Amino acid sequence: MIVPERSGSRLMRALSIAGYPALFAAMAAIVIVYWGPIWGLVRDQEALRAWVDGYGVAAPAAFVAIQVLQVVIFVIPGEVPQVAAGYLFGIPLGIVLTLAGAALGSAIGFLLSRALGRPFLHAIVSESRSRQVEELIASPRGVATLFLLYLIPGIPKDVLCYVAGIGPIRLGVYLLASTAGRLPGVAVSVVLGEALAERQWTAVGIAFGVAVVLFAVGFLLRRRLLDLLQRFATRDQPRRAGDQPGAGSGTAATPAGRSPRRKPR
């Protein structure tokens, strides 16, 4: 007999599938409505700095909110707010604010995915792509692998929070691993932003060159790096019972050339 699906389950499934597209559409509508002022701020760095300074002590909170949105709506390039953090707040505070916003945004994506389940996740990421990352995170070395996924340039990072929310990893452990992995890349972008603010063109060239090289290496070698991560993640994984000598049979394995001893009657 087919059990009818409960109305609550149908509602949750509908929310799961429509949740992210609706969120993206709302953000796109805001950008379209306020495109003129936004583009004016992006184009004029002094105007952007004056706009942020206008918030006074609330300016760091406003930036963190922008960083949270960038992570949740992960189609926005993460390097943009990271460079802006260095330009507006300098290196130490820029790094702290960027990592805080990224952690909050990642926590939101993690908890949304955990609450709404796979229909929500597969509305964002293809099943084949998410399955590969799920297997890496659920492996015996899942936490270390997650750290490396965030550390390697060229791998989309913000989508990982949604995939991690499906797996067995705890939120606190996930945030520690992801924040530590983000740190080097964030530092390079923030240094670039501060160098732009100070018109230190030599430092700009060095930071920009390092960022481009690291991104190119990570992007071009992405498949090979993912294969290496797969091997690393499953190195300590125990073998299945069928892979052990003599497993699955009623008698234990014996050395070649010998027959098993018979029990005395």
C-alpha positions in Angstrom: 0.0 0.0 0.0 1.3 3.5 -0.9 1.4 5.7 2.2 0.3 9.3 1.2 2.9 11.9 1.8 2.2 14.2 4.7 1.3 17.8 4.0 4.1 18.9 6.3 6.6 16.8 4.4 5.4 18.2 1.0 5.7 21.7 2.4 9.3 21.1 3.6 10.3 19.6 0.3 8.8 22.6 -1.6 10.7 25.0 0.7 13.9 23.0 0.2 13.7 23.1 -3.6 12.5 26.8 -3.8 14.5 28.2 -0.9 17.8 29.1 -2.6 16.3 30.3 -5.9 14.0 32.6 -4.0 16.8 33.9 -1.9 18.9 34.6 -5.0 16.0 36.3 -6.7 15.4 38.6 -3.7 19.1 39.6 -3.7 19.1 40.1 -7.5 16.1 42.4 -7.2 17.8 44.5 -4.5 20.9 44.8 -6.7 18.8 45.8 -9.7 16.8 48.5 -7.8 19.9 50.0 -6.2 22.3 49.4 -9.1 23.1 53.1 -9.6 24.3 53.8 -6.0 26.1 50.5 -5.8 28.0 51.0 -9.0 28.9 54.5 -8.0 30.4 53.2 -4.8 32.3 50.4 -6.5 33.7 52.7 -9.2 34.8 55.5 -6.8 37.0 54.1 -4.0 37.0 57.4 -2.1 33.2 57.5 -2.3 33.1 53.9 -0.9 35.4 54.8 2.0 33.3 57.9 2.8 30.1 55.8 2.7 31.6 53.2 5.1 32.9 56.0 7.4 29.4 57.4 7.5 28.3 54.4 9.5 30.8 55.3 12.2 31.3 52.5 14.8 28.7 50.4 12.9 30.9 50.3 9.7 32.6 47.0 10.7 29.2 45.4 11.3 27.9 46.6 8.0 30.9 45.1 6.2 30.4 41.8 8.1 26.8 41.7 6.8 28.0 42.2 3.3 30.5 39.4 3.7 27.8 37.1 5.1 25.7 37.8 2.0 28.6 37.1 -0.3 29.0 33.6 1.3 25.3 32.8 1.3 24.9 34.0 -2.3 28.1 32.3 -3.4 27.9 33.4 -7.0 29.4 36.8 -5.9 33.2 36.6 -6.1 34.7 36.4 -2.6 37.8 38.4 -3.6 35.8 41.6 -4.0 34.8 42.1 -0.3 38.1 40.7 0.8 40.1 43.3 -1.1 37.6 46.0 0.0 38.3 44.9 3.7 42.0 45.7 3.3 41.2 49.0 1.5 38.8 50.2 4.2 40.0 48.7 7.4 43.7 47.8 7.0 45.3 44.4 7.3 44.6 43.2 10.9 41.0 44.4 11.2 40.3 43.5 7.6 41.3 39.9 8.1 39.3 39.6 11.3 36.2 41.1 9.8 36.4 39.0 6.6 36.9 35.8 8.5 34.0 36.7 10.9 31.6 37.4 8.1 32.7 34.2 6.2 32.2 32.1 9.3 28.7 33.5 9.9 27.7 33.1 6.3 29.1 29.5 6.3 27.2 28.7 9.5 24.0 29.9 7.9 24.5 27.8 4.8 25.5 24.8 6.9 22.4 25.0 9.1 20.1 25.7 6.2 21.3 22.6 4.4 21.1 20.5 7.5 17.5 21.6 8.2 16.2 21.4 4.6 18.1 18.3 3.5 19.2 17.0 0.1 16.4 18.6 -2.0 17.7 22.0 -1.0 21.3 21.0 -1.5 20.6 19.6 -5.0 18.8 22.8 -6.0 22.1 24.6 -5.4 24.7 21.9 -6.4 24.5 19.0 -8.8 24.1 15.6 -7.1 27.3 14.2 -8.7 29.4 17.2 -7.6 28.0 17.2 -4.0 28.4 13.5 -3.7 32.1 13.7 -4.3 32.6 16.3 -1.7 30.4 14.5 0.8 32.5 11.3 0.5 35.6 13.4 1.2 34.2 15.0 4.3 32.8 11.7 5.6 36.1 9.9 5.2 38.4 9.0 8.1 40.4 12.1 7.4 37.4 14.3 6.7 38.3 17.3 8.9 41.9 17.5 7.5 40.5 17.1 3.9 37.9 19.9 4.5 40.7 22.1 5.7 42.7 21.4 2.5 39.6 22.0 0.3 39.4 25.5 1.8 43.2 26.0 1.6 43.7 25.1 -2.1 43.1 28.1 -4.4 40.8 27.8 -7.4 38.3 25.5 -5.7 34.9 27.1 -5.0 34.8 27.5 -1.3 31.4 29.0 -0.3 29.4 26.1 -1.8 31.2 23.7 0.6 29.2 24.9 3.6 26.0 23.6 2.0 27.6 20.2 1.3 29.1 20.0 4.7 25.7 20.6 6.3 24.5 17.2 4.9 27.4 15.2 6.4 28.1 14.0 9.9 30.6 16.8 10.8 29.7 19.1 13.6 29.2 22.8 13.1 32.0 23.9 15.4 34.5 21.5 13.9 33.5 22.6 10.4 33.9 26.3 11.3 37.4 25.7 12.7 38.6 23.8 9.7 37.1 26.1 7.1 38.3 29.3 8.9 41.8 28.0 9.2 41.8 27.0 5.5 40.5 30.4 4.4 43.1 32.4 6.3 46.0 32.4 3.8 43.9 33.4 0.8 42.0 36.0 2.8 45.3 37.5 4.0 46.7 37.9 0.4 43.5 39.6 -0.7 43.4 41.9 2.3 47.1 42.8 1.8 46.3 43.7 -1.8 43.4 45.9 -0.7 45.6 47.8 1.8 48.3 48.3 -0.7 45.8 49.8 -3.1 44.6 52.2 -0.4 48.2 53.3 0.4 49.1 53.5 -3.3 52.0 51.0 -2.7 52.2 49.8 -6.3 55.1 47.4 -5.7 53.2 45.7 -3.0 50.1 45.7 -5.2 52.0 44.0 -8.0 53.5 41.4 -5.7 50.2 40.6 -3.9 48.3 40.5 -7.2 50.9 38.3 -8.9 50.9 35.8 -5.9 47.0 35.7 -6.0 46.9 35.1 -9.8 49.6 32.4 -9.7 48.0 30.5 -6.8 44.5 30.7 -8.4 45.8 29.6 -11.8 47.7 26.6 -10.2 44.6 25.6 -8.2 42.2 26.0 -11.1 44.4 24.2 -13.8 45.4 21.4 -11.5 42.0 21.1 -9.8 41.2 17.5 -10.9 44.6 16.3 -10.0 44.5 18.0 -6.6 41.0 16.5 -6.0 42.4 13.0 -6.9 45.2 13.5 -4.4 42.7 14.6 -1.8 40.6 11.5 -2.5 43.7 9.3 -1.8 44.6 11.2 1.3 41.1 11.1 2.7 40.7 7.3 2.2 44.2 6.3 3.2 43.2 5.1 6.6 39.8 3.7 5.5 39.4 0.0 6.6 39.0 -2.6 3.9 35.7 -4.3 3.4 35.3 -7.8 4.7 35.3 -9.2 1.2 38.8 -7.8 0.6 40.4 -9.7 3.5 42.0 -13.1 2.8 39.6 -15.9 3.6 36.8 -13.5 4.4 33.2 -14.5 3.6 33.9 -18.3 3.8 33.3 -20.7 6.6 37.0 -21.7 7.0 40.0 -19.6 7.9 42.7 -19.0 5.4 45.6 -21.5 5.5 49.1 -21.3 4.1 49.6 -22.6 0.6 50.3 -26.3 0.3 48.7 -27.3 3.6 45.2 -28.6 4.2 43.2 -27.6 7.3 43.6 -29.9 10.2 40.7 -32.2 11.0 39.3 -32.2 14.5 39.8 -35.4 16.4 36.7 -37.5 16.8 
